[in-house]
Amino acid sequence: MDFKGWGDLDTRQWWLGVLVIAGPLLIGAGSTGHFTVAIVAAGAVAWAFGEWVQHPFRQFRKDGQVGSHYHRSWNVFGTVLNIVGIFLVVFAVYRFWKLGGPVI
């Protein structure tokens, strides 16, 4: 999970944007008792961490120039985080549907 710093943040690191939005949402929803929203946010955080783990920053040299990429590098930990995140979001949607609205 290499992190290049905020100055080098680019659109190829979209999972960090998801963390910036879902992290505070998880804290706020959990502290105010909105558990369905907190479950969705926890799923988004777990999924984004899984994507971060599976997209390591790599540099390469080609034709005298230095390039970089975030190609997917499958690993068990990242896949488990993705599955947990998807499960939490599906569970929150089910909870929302079954209990009939934004349940506290």
C-alpha beads as a LAMMPS data file, in Angstrom:
LAMMPS data file: protein, C-alpha beads

104 atoms
103 bonds

1 atom types
1 bond types

-500.0 500.0 xlo xhi
-500.0 500.0 ylo yhi
-500.0 500.0 zlo zhi

Masses

1 110.0

Atoms # bond

1 1 1 0.000 0.000 0.000
2 1 1 2.398 2.664 -1.176
3 1 1 1.160 6.179 -0.804
4 1 1 2.891 8.855 -2.817
5 1 1 1.548 11.827 -0.878
6 1 1 -1.263 14.289 -1.485
7 1 1 0.726 16.308 -4.018
8 1 1 0.874 13.371 -6.416
9 1 1 -2.755 12.315 -6.027
10 1 1 -4.315 11.592 -9.385
11 1 1 -7.534 10.142 -10.749
12 1 1 -5.999 6.680 -10.876
13 1 1 -6.250 6.609 -7.051
14 1 1 -10.046 6.844 -6.906
15 1 1 -10.210 4.495 -3.906
16 1 1 -8.657 7.234 -1.750
17 1 1 -11.563 9.509 -2.688
18 1 1 -13.980 6.818 -1.562
19 1 1 -12.100 6.591 1.756
20 1 1 -12.170 10.370 2.222
21 1 1 -15.957 10.376 1.802
22 1 1 -16.946 7.080 3.452
23 1 1 -14.598 7.303 6.459
24 1 1 -16.120 10.430 8.034
25 1 1 -19.586 9.216 6.998
26 1 1 -18.961 5.990 8.925
27 1 1 -17.870 7.910 12.024
28 1 1 -20.768 10.353 11.824
29 1 1 -23.451 7.755 11.137
30 1 1 -22.140 5.424 13.819
31 1 1 -21.974 8.137 16.452
32 1 1 -25.504 9.402 15.737
33 1 1 -27.107 5.962 15.681
34 1 1 -27.910 5.674 11.965
35 1 1 -26.759 2.091 11.739
36 1 1 -27.951 1.309 8.209
37 1 1 -25.971 4.246 6.831
38 1 1 -23.015 3.216 8.993
39 1 1 -23.144 -0.306 7.539
40 1 1 -23.110 1.085 3.987
41 1 1 -20.180 3.353 4.860
42 1 1 -18.306 0.475 6.541
43 1 1 -18.807 -1.596 3.394
44 1 1 -17.486 1.244 1.225
45 1 1 -14.445 1.669 3.500
46 1 1 -13.659 -2.057 3.458
47 1 1 -14.080 -2.204 -0.321
48 1 1 -11.870 0.875 -0.868
49 1 1 -9.127 -0.549 1.355
50 1 1 -9.348 -3.782 -0.622
51 1 1 -8.895 -1.873 -3.869
52 1 1 -5.966 0.064 -2.384
53 1 1 -4.253 -3.169 -1.407
54 1 1 -4.823 -4.688 -4.842
55 1 1 -3.560 -1.680 -6.818
56 1 1 0.023 -1.074 -5.668
57 1 1 1.934 1.856 -7.125
58 1 1 4.628 0.703 -9.513
59 1 1 7.155 2.683 -11.489
60 1 1 8.853 1.530 -14.657
61 1 1 11.381 2.816 -17.142
62 1 1 10.647 2.578 -20.850
63 1 1 12.572 4.254 -23.637
64 1 1 14.435 6.455 -21.160
65 1 1 11.277 7.781 -19.514
66 1 1 9.876 6.901 -16.106
67 1 1 6.217 5.904 -15.963
68 1 1 3.876 4.612 -13.306
69 1 1 0.783 2.460 -13.101
70 1 1 -1.680 0.898 -10.678
71 1 1 -2.387 -2.428 -12.337
72 1 1 -4.401 -4.867 -10.254
73 1 1 -2.263 -7.280 -8.319
74 1 1 -4.559 -9.976 -6.929
75 1 1 -3.980 -11.048 -3.342
76 1 1 -6.032 -12.799 -0.693
77 1 1 -6.248 -9.923 1.796
78 1 1 -7.507 -7.423 -0.782
79 1 1 -10.028 -9.905 -2.150
80 1 1 -11.346 -10.656 1.350
81 1 1 -11.738 -6.924 2.025
82 1 1 -13.632 -6.512 -1.263
83 1 1 -15.957 -9.410 -0.427
84 1 1 -16.587 -8.094 3.095
85 1 1 -17.319 -4.630 1.711
86 1 1 -19.766 -5.933 -0.877
87 1 1 -21.450 -8.128 1.746
88 1 1 -21.898 -5.162 4.103
89 1 1 -23.447 -2.996 1.388
90 1 1 -25.816 -5.812 0.328
91 1 1 -26.722 -6.413 3.981
92 1 1 -27.507 -2.704 4.460
93 1 1 -29.706 -2.663 1.335
94 1 1 -31.513 -5.762 2.607
95 1 1 -31.935 -4.146 6.036
96 1 1 -33.275 -0.979 4.412
97 1 1 -35.730 -2.987 2.277
98 1 1 -36.832 -5.382 5.029
99 1 1 -37.300 -2.815 7.784
100 1 1 -38.874 -0.262 5.471
101 1 1 -36.803 2.869 5.422
102 1 1 -33.752 4.459 6.972
103 1 1 -33.877 2.580 10.222
104 1 1 -31.992 3.888 13.195

Bonds

1 1 1 2
2 1 2 3
3 1 3 4
4 1 4 5
5 1 5 6
6 1 6 7
7 1 7 8
8 1 8 9
9 1 9 10
10 1 10 11
11 1 11 12
12 1 12 13
13 1 13 14
14 1 14 15
15 1 15 16
16 1 16 17
17 1 17 18
18 1 18 19
19 1 19 20
20 1 20 21
21 1 21 22
22 1 22 23
23 1 23 24
24 1 24 25
25 1 25 26
26 1 26 27
27 1 27 28
28 1 28 29
29 1 29 30
30 1 30 31
31 1 31 32
32 1 32 33
33 1 33 34
34 1 34 35
35 1 35 36
36 1 36 37
37 1 37 38
38 1 38 39
39 1 39 40
40 1 40 41
41 1 41 42
42 1 42 43
43 1 43 44
44 1 44 45
45 1 45 46
46 1 46 47
47 1 47 48
48 1 48 49
49 1 49 50
50 1 50 51
51 1 51 52
52 1 52 53
53 1 53 54
54 1 54 55
55 1 55 56
56 1 56 57
57 1 57 58
58 1 58 59
59 1 59 60
60 1 60 61
61 1 61 62
62 1 62 63
63 1 63 64
64 1 64 65
65 1 65 66
66 1 66 67
67 1 67 68
68 1 68 69
69 1 69 70
70 1 70 71
71 1 71 72
72 1 72 73
73 1 73 74
74 1 74 75
75 1 75 76
76 1 76 77
77 1 77 78
78 1 78 79
79 1 79 80
80 1 80 81
81 1 81 82
82 1 82 83
83 1 83 84
84 1 84 85
85 1 85 86
86 1 86 87
87 1 87 88
88 1 88 89
89 1 89 90
90 1 90 91
91 1 91 92
92 1 92 93
93 1 93 94
94 1 94 95
95 1 95 96
96 1 96 97
97 1 97 98
98 1 98 99
99 1 99 100
100 1 100 101
101 1 101 102
102 1 102 103
103 1 103 104
